[in-house]
Amino acid sequence: MEVSRTQQGGELGDLEPGTRQRAALRARVIDISSLALCVVLALWAVWSIVGLARGATGWAYSAVACTLLAVAVTARTVGIRRRSLRPTR
């Protein structure tokens, strides 16, 4: 048996500029990178807070990590909300 594939059958088209696949790819890459940034900043914040609780004198690192984490989470949330409000083409 031979299965024929058409453009409407779920096969991805070319990732040329201006196509829906290109926009979806860009959105997915942004989602993955912003999530990775938030995870790294969260780990840094937890690590510095634990170090601070153990008596280390790195309170400035803890404050910077928490501030950067708050900014990154806010930017990610705003970006997701703006993307969901855009009309689909």
N, C-alpha and C positions, 0 to 999 in steps of 0.2 A: 504494500500500500504506500502511496505517496501522499504526503501532506503538503499542500500548497500554502504558502504564507503570503498574505497581502498586507498592504500598509494599514488596513483597518483591523487586522487580526491581532493586534497587540505587539507587533514588531516595532522596535524603536527606529525612528528615522535618523537622519543625519543630525549631528550636533552643530548645525550651522548657526551663525549669529541671528538672533531674532526668532528662533523657534521655541516652542513650548518646552522641549526637552532641555534646551540650553538654559532657560530660565529656571526650570526645576532642578537642574544640576547645580546651578549657582546657589539657589536657596538651600539645597542639601549640604553643600560644602560649607556655607556660612553657618548652618545649624551645627554641623559636626565640630567646626573649629571653635565656635563660641561655647559649646558644651565642654570641649576639652579645656578651654581657658578657665571656665568656671570651676571645673574639677581640680585643676592644678592650683588655682588660687585658694580653693577651699582646703585642700591638703596643706598648703603653706600656712594658712590661717590657723588650722588645728595644730599643726606642728609647732608654730610659734607660741600659741596659747599654752600648750602643754609644757613647752620649755619655760615659759613665764611662770607657770604654776610650780615648776620644780625649783624655781629660785634663780633662773638665769636673768641677766639684766638686759634682755632684748625686747623691752616693751615697745620700742619704736618699730621694730619689725612686725610685731603683732598688730599695732595700729595701722601700719601701711598695708599689711595683708588684708585686714578686715575692710579697710576703705576701698582697696582695689577690687575685692570680691563684691562689695555692694555696688560699685560702679558697673562691673561686668554683668552682674545679674540684672541690674536695671536696664542696661543697654540691650541685653538679650530679650528681656520681656517686652520692651518697647518695640524692638525689631519684629518680634513674632506678632505682636498686636497690629502693627502697621501692615505687615504682609497679609494678615488675614482680612484686613479691611479693604485691600485693593480689589477692584473688580477683576474678574477673570476675563481673559481675552477669548 
